[in-house]
Amino acid sequence: MVLLAFQEVRLVPDGTIFIHIALILLMIWILNRTFFRPINRVIESRERNKGGRSSEAQEILKNVGEKQSRYEAAMLEARNEGYGLIERERTQAIADRQEKIGAVKEEVAQFIAQENQELDRQTVEIKASVAQEAEKMAQRISSNILK
């Protein structure tokens, strides 16, 4: 049934086709004047403004990049300065430690020398004392043997 309806409709161009073409061209001209041109102007102005903003954005990004590179350079310099300060303090601490160790070693060496002198003195005294005691005992033993 649908096929029959399409078969019966036959389009034959006649003189009204020119009227239709003229109406379409008139409609395009009216739409162009009233609708498309204002919209195209708005779109073009947006594109121009967008282009201006993008150059501002590029400039802002450039400034941000410069500031970031300056910040990173300052941070690197501060880190290097901090590491240098730490190294100087460490070197100073090591020198102070070595100085204290040297002073303690010298003090210990003096103490050992004094104690060795004291031991030598005591050894001499004890030898003398033992020699006297041995002499006394020898006299007692010899007197006891001779009696």
SEGU-996655 format. One record per residue (C-alpha): residue number from 1; residue in one letter; x, y, z. Coordinates in steps of 0.001 Angstrom, whole numbers. Example, Ala and Ser with C-alpha at 12.3 -4.5 7.8 and 13.67 -1.06 7.14 Angstrom:
   pos   code        c1        c2        c3
     1      A     12300     -4500      7800
     2      S     13670     -1060      7140
***
This chain:
   pos   code        c1        c2        c3
     1      M         0         0         0
     2      V      2811      2379       838
     3      L      4446      1488     -2415
     4      L      1330      2353     -4306
     5      A      1199      5814     -2736
     6      F      4769      6573     -3818
     7      Q      4185      5279     -7302
     8      E      1252      7559     -7877
     9      V      3026     10727     -6764
    10      R      4983     12096     -9662
    11      L      6848     15309     -9467
    12      V      6973     17160    -12677
    13      P      8814     20503    -12743
    14      D      6715     23351    -13923
    15      G      6900     27155    -13729
    16      T      6414     27224     -9924
    17      I      9922     25927     -9413
    18      F     11280     29362    -10284
    19      I      9005     30931     -7689
    20      H     10262     28438     -5089
    21      I     13899     29216     -5950
    22      A     13196     32941     -5715
    23      L     11481     32493     -2337
    24      I     14453     30472     -1032
    25      L     16925     33121     -2203
    26      L     14780     35864      -648
    27      M     14622     33932      2621
    28      I     18423     33476      2620
    29      W     18918     37198      1996
    30      I     16491     38184      4817
    31      L     18002     35666      7259
    32      N     21487     36893      6370
    33      R     20543     40511      7092
    34      T     18544     39922     10268
    35      F     20078     36850     11853
    36      F     23411     35564     10518
    37      R     25282     38883     10180
    38      P     24657     39990     13804
    39      I     25583     36548     15069
    40      N     28732     36534     12927
    41      R     29667     39994     14264
    42      V     29270     38771     17846
    43      I     31361     35682     17106
    44      E     34075     37769     15422
    45      S     34201     40229     18332
    46      R     34493     37320     20743
    47      E     37349     35900     18686
    48      R     39103     39297     18691
    49      N     38627     39636     22448
    50      K     39719     36092     22957
    51      G     42855     36793     20953
    52      G     43544     39813     23170
    53      R     42971     37799     26284
    54      S     45201     35043     25075
    55      S     48036     37537     24633
    56      E     47353     38755     28180
    57      A     47314     35157     29312
    58      Q     50591     34539     27507
    59      E     52105     37585     29198
    60      I     50847     36440     32598
    61      L     52227     32948     31978
    62      K     55549     34480     30954
    63      N     55631     36558     34162
    64      V     54731     33515     36216
    65      G     57501     31514     34525
    66      E     60040     34262     35230
    67      K     58947     34539     38856
    68      Q     59067     30775     39245
    69      S     62593     30605     37816
    70      R     63693     33436     40159
    71      Y     62076     31599     43079
    72      E     63814     28342     42177
    73      A     67155     30139     41808
    74      A     66667     31814     45203
    75      M     65747     28472     46788
    76      L     68839     26846     45279
    77      E     71021     29674     46549
    78      A     69440     29437     50016
    79      R     69969     25674     50095
    80      N     73613     26063     49069
    81      E     74089     28749     51706
    82      G     72445     26501     54306
    83      Y     74638     23557     53342
    84      G     77715     25803     53546
    85      L     76673     26997     56995
    86      I     76104     23423     58141
    87      E     79517     22409     56784
    88      R     81243     25336     58541
    89      E     79512     24491     61828
    90      R     80444     20824     61418
    91      T     84076     21719     60720
    92      Q     84125     24022     63755
    93      A     82556     21320     65935
    94      I     85165     18786     64766
    95      A     87984     21257     65497
    96      D     86553     21958     68971
    97      R     86232     18238     69599
    98      Q     89823     17596     68523
    99      E     91004     20435     70740
   100      K     89114     19014     73739
   101      I     90399     15506     73009
   102      G     93970     16863     72810
   103      A     93536     18698     76136
   104      V     92151     15561     77800
   105      K     94975     13424     76355
   106      E     97541     15893     77690
   107      E     95830     15935     81086
   108      V     95733     12133     81154
   109      A     99418     11963     80135
   110      Q    100338     14357     82979
   111      F     98252     12347     85431
   112      I     99904      9085     84295
   113      A    103356     10681     84599
   114      Q    102552     11879     88139
   115      E    101198      8487     89092
   116      N    104309      6769     87629
   117      Q    106525      9121     89685
   118      E    104447      8349     92759
   119      L    104740      4623     92063
   120      D    108509      4933     91586
   121      R    108780      6863     94867
   122      Q    106634      4301     96673
   123      T    108670      1480     95125
   124      V    111905      3043     96405
   125      E    110375      3527     99861
   126      I    109035       -16     99944
   127      K    112389     -1434     98792
   128      A    114136       551    101489
   129      S    111596      -562    104052
   130      V    111843     -4180    102930
   131      A    115635     -3980    103009
   132      Q    115531     -2644    106602
   133      E    113034     -5285    107623
   134      A    115118     -7962    105952
   135      E    118206     -6670    107790
   136      K    116351     -6710    111094
   137      M    115067    -10200    110456
   138      A    118449    -11379    109397
   139      Q    119899    -10028    112655
   140      R    117160    -11672    114666
   141      I    117620    -14980    112896
   142      S    121369    -14842    113298
   143      S    121021    -13883    116983
   144      N    118552    -16714    117488
   145      I    120836    -19161    115761
   146      L    123855    -18024    117755
   147      K    122136    -18267    121066
***
